[in-house]
Amino acid sequence: MVSAISSSASTILSSAASTSSSPSDQLASLQAQLAEKQAALSQTQDEKEKATIEKSIETLEAKIAKLEASESSKTAASSTPAAEAPQELSGESERIGTKNFDETSEFGGRAAYV
């Protein structure tokens, strides 16, 4: 019972500390907590403690899934604007930066678009 209380306290403290860190640090912290809970579950004999630990494992798994989903949506959102960015501004001609002459063109028959 004492170990369940102390592990709950450590979970609360680590989750409070993880709110100020980066998402990858939070994910690593949650995965470490999950591994710790799973190890505690395998060593526990009391059914009430097992139920409590299983509930906390489910909570940690949900947090991990939520964090991974938010991380993947952020990476998808950050790559989307670059892919959807227009190549030209409105009213911009595709001829800008081109020319209609080469080195062999006669003088006076040249035009460049700036």
N, C-alpha and C positions, 0 to 999 in steps of 0.2 A: 504494500500500500504506500509506503514511504517512497519507494522508487517511482511509482506512478505519479505521485505528487511532485517529486523533484524533477521528473522528466517533463511534466506539464509546465513547471516553472521555467525550465531551460528552453522549452519550446516557445513560451511567451517571450522570454528575453531575447532569444535568437530571432524571432519574427519581428520584434520591435527594432532590433539592430539592423535587420535586413531591409527595412523600409527605406533606409537612406543610402543603400548601396545600389550598384548597377543590376540590371535584370539577370545578367549571367552569374553574378555573385549570389543573387537571391536564389537562382535555380540550383546552384551548387550547394548552397546551404540547406535548401529544402530536400535535396536528394540525400545529403548526409544525415539529416534528421530522419528521413524515411528509412535509410539503412539501419540507423540506431534503433528505431522503433521495431523494425522487423527482427533484429537481433534480440531485443527485449521480449518480443512476442514468443520467439522460439524457446526462451529460457523460463518463461512464466508458467506456473502450474495452476494458479488460481483462475477460475473461470471469469470472475468479475474483472480482474486485472486484464485478462485476455480481451474481454469485450471492450474495455476502455482503450486498450492499445490498438485494437482493430479499428475502432472509431477514429482515433487520431491518425492512423495510417490512411484511412479513407479521406480524411480532411487534407492531409499532406499531398496525397495523390491528386486531389481536386485542385489544390493550389498550384501544383507543378503543371498540371494540364492547362490551367488558366494562364499561367505565366508563359508557357510555351506557345499557346495560341496567340497571346498578345504580342509576343516577340516575333512570331512568324507574320502576323498581320502588319506589324511595323515595318518589317523588311519588305513585304510585298507593297505596302503603301509608299515606301521611300523609292522603290524602283519604278513604280507606275508613272509618276509625273515625268520622269526622264523619257520614258517610252512614248508618252502621249504629248510631249512638247512639240508644238508645230515647228516645222522647218523654216517657215517664213513668217514674218509679221504681216498683219493685214495691210494690203495695198503695196506690198513689197513685190517687185518684179523678179522673176527667175533669171532675168538677164543681168542683174547687178553683179558686177565683178567679172563680166565676160567681155569679149571684144569680137569684132567681126573682121579682124585682119591678122596677118602673120608677117613674118620678116620679108616676104617677097611681094607684099602688097605695095601698090604705087602710092605716092604722096597724095593726100587729099581724099583718098578712098577709105579712110579709117574712121572708126567710131568705137568708143569705149563707154561702157555704162557704169556709172559710179553710184 
